[in-house]
């Protein structure tokens, strides 16, 4: 009897334990790796000191606007964060739920207030996504200080909660444990897909991750700067291919030859093919010598990142040839090999050297030869830096100065009550968004330690009363390499405010002193008494300023620009072709010691003097080929003897003056959708 009771109690106890286990919560997989010192380009779990829980995107989401919480350590991709160092020394954090890196940890609404929510948001280059890592203790603990508060506040767990799912916010730094975070090494996801908790992945240096077909979503809110990579050995462009197919060399005018650079960290980039959205990488992300190079789906793997390093400068000190060194194996560089490309030991040979050319850029601003026959680098602006989006004057001024490369996207119409100067350094690209892109009373000054700057898709406007001699919205007087492209200078209705316009001496653009190698293309110039003034602006500059600038003016629309359209020119060498000038009084004014080579421009509705060419040149030389006017009484004549042909400096193609008019009317000026280039 006792034996039967004993067996009965054992069975009952077993059943109770089994039933109890059904209702107990399943414990999360613990992560608990050792805290490390974080470094850019690596992936981490981020653990809160107070709670021991992990920073996570709620619901492991990849959607912009998703909330960020703390959660039990599960190894989910929403708990893995890729650290990216900005050129300013701050950091961005990208969740592994989106392996394209297109969303970042973000302070909601760029608020500087205590309690502002922390989430993820699509990359916008604003301060809300920039954090400073400040050591908090001797155990590799860090504060995540927020730039929106000028680094006075940091990321913390709300109310020092230890609960799974507690919210994460911004709050003034107090030194509490709920504000301290530990970085723990995390595995890279095994594919580019999101939401799979616990994927082990690999180290990010090699291995088979080539099966994914993830395409990089290129930001479509502004005209991205597209590039051609031209190999020094064969003179051909690198062309993308389909998924996991080898990249090749060719010389066709196609989107397969165009690439967009995505900034990953300082000096490190992802290179994306415009035609396919696939990235440049060794096959299967295998970084061994001799590996073939393909276009493949994007994953966060060091083998898909490249260091772009200048190996030869031109005579102006600008990077002319570059090597593309693989970030996962810094001993190997992209190398032309037959009709394809491989990774080989980096010896900086011609087969490993590439010119980086901005697509659509013609003339002296592009890859060309100087007047001594030496190679000159193409203007590339800030393409080798971060993309930042600016919404006000102070942000514009902040990123414009210095030599750090930036692509500065004008994300909002920006205005000032009075003339406001923005001093510009080197290596900047200013691009207006497809939405808001108007700068009112903003005047750029490229006057000291400047050069290699691009201005694209911007609308310039100014108060009619700002009309003195030096009131010029684009002032360029220092350094080599400028490209003004698809910009609009609205000007004014010249039939109004006659009492003001009578005293106008302001201009749209000045290029002179020692600035050189400039292209103005695809721009739209409106109503104004004076248009462009080019070259040193006095008649006593002979010797010092002879030959400055070398300049190309092509495919522009001048309408109701009364004089100096295309411009008053001194001292330099000017190639002017395929422009349309309508409703004008004086076109060319060759003034002092300049050489002008004019081709296939169209002049219409001249009045008063109505001359495409004014003056006898004052020791200048002028030649024209096949430009036309709508009135026989206005003649285009040659002045002196021109011994220069710009075809010796660069390749280019022209349209007839009538076809140029059609192209300009359809395509010149800032736009709200994709830009068309004359070379398309």
Rosetta blueprint (number, residue, H / E / L):
1 X L
2 X H
3 X H
4 X H
5 X H
6 X H
7 X H
8 X H
9 X H
10 X H
11 X H
12 X H
13 X H
14 X H
15 X H
16 X H
17 X H
18 X H
19 X H
20 X H
21 X H
22 X H
23 X H
24 X L
25 X L
26 X L
27 X L
28 X L
29 X L
30 X L
31 X L
32 X L
33 X L
34 X L
35 X E
36 X E
37 X L
38 X L
39 X L
40 X L
41 X L
42 X L
43 X E
44 X E
45 X E
46 X E
47 X E
48 X E
49 X L
50 X L
51 X L
52 X L
53 X L
54 X E
55 X E
56 X E
57 X E
58 X H
59 X H
60 X H
61 X L
62 X L
63 X L
64 X L
65 X L
66 X L
67 X E
68 X E
69 X E
70 X E
71 X E
72 X L
73 X L
74 X L
75 X L
76 X L
77 X H
78 X H
79 X H
80 X L
81 X E
82 X E
83 X E
84 X E
85 X E
86 X L
87 X L
88 X L
89 X L
90 X L
91 X E
92 X E
93 X E
94 X E
95 X E
96 X L
97 X L
98 X L
99 X L
100 X L
101 X L
102 X L
103 X E
104 X E
105 X E
106 X E
107 X E
108 X H
109 X H
110 X H
111 X L
112 X L
113 X L
114 X L
115 X L
116 X L
117 X E
118 X E
119 X E
120 X E
121 X E
122 X E
123 X L
124 X L
125 X L
126 X L
127 X H
128 X H
129 X H
130 X L
131 X E
132 X E
133 X E
134 X E
135 X E
136 X L
137 X L
138 X L
139 X L
140 X L
141 X E
142 X E
143 X E
144 X E
145 X E
146 X E
147 X H
148 X H
149 X H
150 X L
151 X L
152 X L
153 X E
154 X E
155 X E
156 X E
157 X E
158 X H
159 X H
160 X H
161 X L
162 X L
163 X L
164 X L
165 X L
166 X L
167 X E
168 X E
169 X E
170 X E
171 X E
172 X E
173 X L
174 X L
175 X L
176 X L
177 X H
178 X H
179 X H
180 X L
181 X E
182 X E
183 X E
184 X E
185 X E
186 X L
187 X L
188 X L
189 X L
190 X L
191 X L
192 X L
193 X L
194 X L
195 X L
196 X L
197 X L
198 X L
199 X L
200 X L
201 X L
202 X L
203 X L
204 X L
205 X L
206 X L
207 X L
208 X L
209 X L
210 X L
211 X L
212 X L
213 X L
214 X L
215 X L
216 X L
217 X L
218 X L
219 X L
220 X L
221 X L
222 X E
223 X L
224 X L
225 X L
226 X L
227 X E
228 X E
229 X E
230 X E
231 X E
232 X L
233 X L
234 X L
235 X L
236 X L
237 X E
238 X E
239 X E
240 X L
241 X L
242 X L
243 X L
244 X L
245 X E
246 X E
247 X L
248 X E
249 X E
250 X E
251 X L
252 X L
253 X L
254 X L
255 X H
256 X H
257 X H
258 X L
259 X E
260 X E
261 X E
262 X E
263 X E
264 X E
265 X E
266 X L
267 X L
268 X E
269 X E
270 X E
271 X E
272 X E
273 X E
274 X L
275 X L
276 X L
277 X L
278 X L
279 X E
280 X E
281 X E
282 X E
283 X H
284 X H
285 X H
286 X L
287 X L
288 X L
289 X L
290 X L
291 X L
292 X E
293 X E
294 X E
295 X E
296 X E
297 X L
298 X L
299 X L
300 X L
301 X L
302 X H
303 X H
304 X H
305 X L
306 X E
307 X E
308 X E
309 X E
310 X E
311 X E
312 X E
313 X E
314 X L
315 X L
316 X L
317 X L
318 X L
319 X E
320 X E
321 X E
322 X E
323 X E
324 X E
325 X E
326 X E
327 X L
328 X L
329 X L
330 X L
331 X L
332 X E
333 X E
334 X E
335 X E
336 X E
337 X E
338 X L
339 X L
340 X E
341 X E
342 X E
343 X E
344 X E
345 X E
346 X L
347 X L
348 X L
349 X L
350 X H
351 X H
352 X H
353 X L
354 X E
355 X E
356 X E
357 X E
358 X E
359 X L
360 X L
361 X L
362 X L
363 X H
364 X H
365 X H
366 X L
367 X L
368 X E
369 X E
370 X L
371 X L
372 X L
373 X L
374 X L
375 X E
376 X E
377 X L
378 X L
379 X L
380 X L
381 X L
382 X L
383 X L
384 X L
385 X L
386 X E
387 X E
388 X E
389 X E
390 X E
391 X L
392 X L
393 X H
394 X H
395 X H
396 X H
397 X H
398 X H
399 X H
400 X H
401 X L
402 X L
403 X L
404 X L
405 X L
406 X E
407 X E
408 X E
409 X E
410 X E
411 X L
412 X L
413 X L
414 X E
415 X E
416 X E
417 X E
418 X E
419 X E
420 X E
421 X E
422 X E
423 X E
424 X L
425 X L
426 X E
427 X E
428 X E
429 X E
430 X E
431 X E
432 X E
433 X E
434 X L
435 X L
436 X L
437 X L
438 X E
439 X E
440 X E
441 X E
442 X E
443 X E
444 X E
445 X E
446 X E
447 X L
448 X L
449 X L
450 X L
451 X E
452 X E
453 X E
454 X E
455 X E
456 X E
457 X L
458 X L
459 X E
460 X E
461 X E
462 X L
463 X L
464 X L
465 X L
466 X L
467 X L
468 X L
469 X L
470 X L
471 X L
472 X E
473 X E
474 X E
475 X E
476 X E
477 X L
478 X L
479 X L
480 X E
481 X E
482 X E
483 X E
484 X E
485 X E
486 X L
487 X L
488 X E
489 X E
490 X E
491 X E
492 X L
493 X L
494 X L
495 X L
496 X L
497 X L
498 X H
499 X H
500 X H
501 X H
502 X L
503 X L
504 X L
505 X L
506 X L
507 X E
508 X E
509 X E
510 X E
511 X E
512 X L
513 X L
514 X L
515 X L
516 X E
517 X E
518 X E
519 X E
520 X E
521 X E
522 X L
523 X L
524 X E
525 X E
526 X E
527 X E
528 X E
529 X E
530 X E
531 X L
532 X E
533 X E
534 X E
535 X L
536 X L
537 X L
538 X L
539 X L
540 X L
541 X L
542 X L
543 X L
544 X L
545 X L
546 X L
547 X L
548 X L
549 X L
550 X E
551 X E
552 X E
553 X E
554 X E
555 X L
556 X L
557 X E
558 X E
559 X E
560 X L
561 X E
562 X E
563 X E
564 X L
565 X L
566 X L
567 X E
568 X E
569 X E
570 X E
571 X L
572 X L
573 X E
574 X E
575 X E
576 X E
577 X E
578 X L
579 X L
580 X E
581 X E
582 X E
583 X E
584 X E
585 X E
586 X E
587 X E
588 X E
589 X E
590 X E
591 X E
592 X E
593 X L
594 X L
595 X E
596 X E
597 X E
598 X E
599 X E
600 X L
601 X L
602 X E
603 X E
604 X E
605 X E
606 X E
607 X E
608 X E
609 X E
610 X E
611 X E
612 X E
613 X E
614 X L
615 X L
616 X L
617 X L
618 X L
619 X L
620 X L
621 X E
622 X E
623 X E
624 X E
625 X E
626 X L
627 X L
628 X E
629 X E
630 X L
631 X L
632 X L
633 X L
634 X L
635 X L
636 X L
637 X L
638 X L
639 X E
640 X L
641 X L
642 X L
643 X L
644 X L
645 X L
646 X H
647 X H
648 X H
649 X L
650 X L
651 X L
652 X L
653 X L
654 X L
655 X L
656 X L
657 X H
658 X H
659 X H
660 X H
661 X H
662 X H
663 X H
664 X H
665 X H
666 X H
667 X H
668 X L
669 X L
670 X L
671 X L
672 X L
673 X L
674 X L
675 X L
676 X L
677 X L
678 X L
679 X L
680 X L
